[in-house]
Amino acid sequence: MENALIISDSPKAASFFQDFLKQYGFSNFTVVQNGEQGKRVLAEREFDVCVINTPLLGSYAENLAMDIAEKNICQVILFVKTDFYESIAEKVEDFGVITLEKPISKKMFWSALKLTKVTSKRLQIAQNEVKKLKKKLQEQKDISRAKCLLVEKERMSEEDAHRYIEKNAMNQRVSRREIAIQVIDYYS
């Protein structure tokens, strides 16, 4: 983790967050003053963590935090005043937003950062698994489509179409998907 987005309309708080994050391995920072700027920056690039300091002039920080957590990969840490902590934390926790009370406890902030690192790693593992499954699903779709084309155009049985794809993949030393794509391209 090294990229951080800080959303704070207080320059003093933004500076504190930046200094604190530097101590714990973050090297690239983007600081914006409101939620709209934050959303624009997030549309352009990815961040490992997004720190939101409340209150934010002109926007509801908890809605912003939920929106960011829902639409982006980055971990969101929301700082709120003690008076509002319980109600806001309850509202945002289902979105995976980590809520911390102000005044800020450096120990709690550090713990939250460690939690975001662990969560980011687990999320990355899950994303990699999703990519593998999507690739496998696409492979199966292509093979099934090729089999259907062979059944329809060449009057093969499904078993014969399967054997045709398998045999050609072995003979040509390529994947079954590559043979399936050749069949699809030929008949399309």
C-alpha positions in Angstrom: 0.0 0.0 0.0 1.4 3.3 -1.0 -1.2 5.5 -2.6 -3.5 7.6 -0.4 -6.3 10.0 -1.1 -7.1 12.4 1.7 -10.4 14.3 1.6 -10.4 17.1 4.1 -11.4 20.7 4.0 -9.1 21.4 6.9 -5.5 22.0 5.7 -4.2 21.3 9.3 -6.0 17.9 9.4 -4.9 17.0 5.8 -1.3 17.8 6.8 -1.6 15.6 9.9 -2.9 12.7 7.9 -0.2 13.1 5.3 2.5 13.1 7.9 1.1 10.1 9.7 0.7 8.1 6.5 4.3 8.9 5.5 5.5 7.3 8.7 3.8 4.1 7.8 4.9 3.6 4.3 2.7 5.7 2.1 4.6 7.7 -0.5 2.0 9.1 -2.9 -0.7 11.5 -1.7 -3.5 13.3 -3.3 -5.3 15.8 -1.1 -8.6 17.3 -2.0 -11.0 19.6 -0.1 -14.4 18.1 -0.9 -16.3 15.0 -2.0 -16.8 16.0 -5.6 -13.1 16.6 -6.1 -12.5 13.2 -4.4 -14.9 11.4 -6.8 -13.2 13.0 -9.8 -9.8 11.9 -8.7 -11.0 8.4 -8.0 -12.5 8.2 -11.5 -9.0 8.9 -12.9 -6.8 6.6 -10.7 -6.8 4.0 -8.0 -5.8 4.4 -4.4 -4.9 1.9 -1.7 -6.6 4.0 1.1 -9.0 6.9 1.2 -9.0 9.0 4.4 -12.1 11.2 4.9 -12.1 13.8 7.6 -15.5 15.1 8.7 -17.2 17.4 8.6 -16.9 18.2 4.9 -18.4 21.5 3.8 -21.3 21.0 1.5 -21.5 17.2 1.6 -22.4 14.3 3.8 -19.2 12.5 4.4 -20.8 9.2 5.4 -22.7 9.1 2.0 -19.4 9.9 0.3 -17.6 7.2 2.2 -20.3 4.6 1.3 -20.2 5.6 -2.3 -16.4 5.4 -2.5 -16.4 2.0 -0.7 -19.1 0.6 -3.0 -17.6 1.8 -6.3 -13.8 1.5 -5.7 -11.3 -1.0 -4.5 -9.6 1.3 -2.0 -10.1 1.0 1.7 -12.0 3.9 3.3 -11.3 5.3 6.7 -13.8 7.9 8.0 -13.0 10.2 10.9 -16.0 11.5 12.7 -16.6 13.5 15.9 -17.2 11.4 19.0 -20.8 12.7 19.3 -21.7 11.2 15.9 -19.5 8.1 15.9 -22.1 5.5 16.9 -24.8 6.6 14.4 -22.4 7.1 11.5 -20.4 3.9 12.2 -23.6 1.9 12.2 -24.7 3.4 8.9 -21.4 2.8 7.0 -20.1 -0.5 8.4 -22.1 -2.6 5.9 -20.2 -0.9 3.2 -16.8 -1.9 4.7 -16.0 1.7 5.8 -13.7 1.8 8.9 -14.9 4.6 11.2 -12.7 6.2 13.8 -13.5 8.8 16.4 -12.0 12.3 16.7 -10.0 13.5 18.5 -7.7 11.1 16.7 -5.9 8.4 18.6 -2.6 7.6 16.8 -2.7 4.0 18.1 -6.3 3.5 16.7 -5.3 5.1 13.4 -2.3 2.8 13.2 -4.5 -0.2 14.0 -7.0 0.8 11.3 -4.1 1.1 8.7 -2.9 -2.3 9.6 -6.5 -3.6 9.1 -6.7 -1.9 5.7 -3.5 -3.6 4.6 -4.7 -7.0 5.6 -8.1 -6.4 4.0 -6.5 -5.1 0.8 -4.4 -8.3 0.5 -7.5 -10.5 1.0 -9.4 -8.4 -1.5 -6.6 -8.7 -4.0 -6.6 -12.5 -3.6 -10.4 -12.5 -4.1 -10.0 -10.3 -7.2 -7.4 -12.6 -8.7 -9.7 -15.6 -8.1 -12.5 -13.8 -9.8 -10.3 -13.1 -12.8 -9.4 -16.8 -13.0 -13.0 -17.8 -12.8 -14.1 -15.3 -15.5 -11.3 -16.6 -17.7 -12.4 -20.2 -17.1 -16.1 -19.3 -17.7 -15.2 -17.5 -21.0 -13.2 -20.6 -22.1 -16.2 -22.8 -21.3 -18.5 -20.5 -23.3 -16.2 -20.5 -26.3 -15.9 -24.3 -26.2 -19.7 -24.8 -25.9 -20.3 -22.4 -28.7 -17.8 -24.2 -30.9 -19.4 -27.5 -30.1 -22.8 -26.1 -31.0 -21.5 -24.9 -34.3 -19.9 -28.2 -35.1 -23.2 -30.0 -34.2 -25.2 -27.6 -36.3 -22.9 -27.1 -39.3 -21.1 -30.5 -39.5 -23.9 -32.6 -38.2 -21.6 -34.1 -35.5 -22.9 -35.4 -32.2 -22.0 -33.5 -29.1 -19.5 -36.2 -28.2 -17.9 -36.1 -31.6 -17.7 -32.3 -31.4 -16.0 -32.7 -28.0 -13.5 -35.2 -29.3 -12.8 -33.1 -32.4 -11.9 -30.1 -30.2 -9.8 -32.3 -27.8 -8.0 -34.1 -30.6 -7.1 -30.9 -32.5 -5.9 -29.2 -29.4 -3.6 -32.1 -28.7 -2.4 -32.4 -32.3 -1.7 -28.7 -32.6 -0.4 -28.4 -29.0 -2.7 -25.5 -28.2 -5.5 -25.1 -25.7 -9.0 -26.3 -26.3 -10.1 -22.6 -26.3 -7.8 -21.8 -29.2 -9.4 -24.6 -31.3 -12.8 -23.4 -30.2 -12.0 -19.9 -31.4 -10.8 -21.3 -34.7 -14.1 -23.1 -35.1 -16.1 -20.0 -34.2 -14.1 -17.8 -36.6 -14.5 -20.4 -39.4 -18.3 -20.6 -39.1 -19.0 -16.9 -38.2 
